[in-house]
């Protein structure tokens, strides 16, 4: 596979801050009472203004989207914001039902890393599916930097998803996760190995990460690897389990317990 030549670093000066601003604009449009402008601002809450649209155009241009495709991508993406918000509403419900410490939906929106990362991931995933370069990955890395949760924008995650606590979670690009899935901190849904071409370079685009079924719970520190690994519906994966093979539905898998030695 031919490696793409690098582009001058100066072309990207300031782009990370612009990406953060764009994420804030998307979220303030969906949740103006949470992520909108301050209460003393004269900006209209919940509206994707022309100013926000111009930033979106600028960023698409900067990551190499052709001019004749920019407006089409923006219109299609903005048209999906209601469905993205609808998915996020299920994530809020999953967090509220799944954590006895949660006192309100507002607390989840304001203080839960699971919602923080998913509110970015569901936006980034749509742009990834539209084949927008670089931008979705930068959005995901922003969420990673503030939550400690690393979800590739390519990962397909169903509704009612909740990550309890969250720090150290990794979910790879080709992973698929069903609905009503709950995972805890330190979980890895990753690749077991990488195919290489004859010249030794990695082959990209292959299925590398597991498929997780519906109504699955994965406890802290579990590692599930491999593109041919499937976890069936209604499974429970215990803490610190290492899995590189598929599990049938309705199974509970626990890590081997150490044998106690007695003198």
C-alpha positions, 0 to 999 in steps of 0.5 A: 500500500502506497503511503500518502505524502505528508502535508505541510504542518503549517496547513493545520495550524490552529485546527485542533481548537477549531475542531473543539469549537465545531464539536461544541457547536454541534452539541449546543445545537442539540442541547442548548440548555446544557452546551449552549451559550452562556445565559448572558449571551445574545446568540440564539440557542439551539440554532446552527447559525451561519457563523457555525456553518462557515466554521464547518465549511472551513474545516472540511476544506482544510481536511481536503474535502472537494469544494463541490462536495462540502455543501452536500456533506454539511446539509446531509450531516445537519439533517442527521442531528435529530437522529443523533440526538435521539440515539443520545437520549437512549444513552442517557436513559441507559446511564440513568437506569444502569447507575444507582448513583445517577440522580437526574438526566441533567447530572448525566449530561453534565458530569458523566464521561460516558455521555461526554464521549458518546455525544462526540462519538455519535457525531464523529461516526456519522462523518466517518460514514460519510468518508470525511477525512481526518476530522472524525478522528480528531473529534474522537481524540478530543473526547479521548483526551478529556475522558480517558475513553478511546473510541475509534469513530468507525466503531458501530455502537447501538442504542442504550449504551453506557460506560460506567466510570470509563477511564481506560476503555478502548474500542477499535475501528471495526468493532460492532456493539449491539443495544443495551450494552454496559461496560466498565472501566479498563475494557478493551475491545481490540485487535488480536493481530494485524495482516501484513502485505508482502512488503511488510506494511499493515493491510488496512480496512480489514475486520480486526475487532470483535462483535458484541451482541445485545444486552451484554455486560462487560466488567472492568479490565476485560480484554476481548480481541479479534475480528472473528470473535463474537460475544452472544446476546445476554452474556456477562463477561467478568472482570479481567477476563481475556477472550480471543474466541467467540462466546454463545449467548446467555453465557457468563465468563469469569477469570480463573481464580488463583488457588490459595496455598495454605501452610 
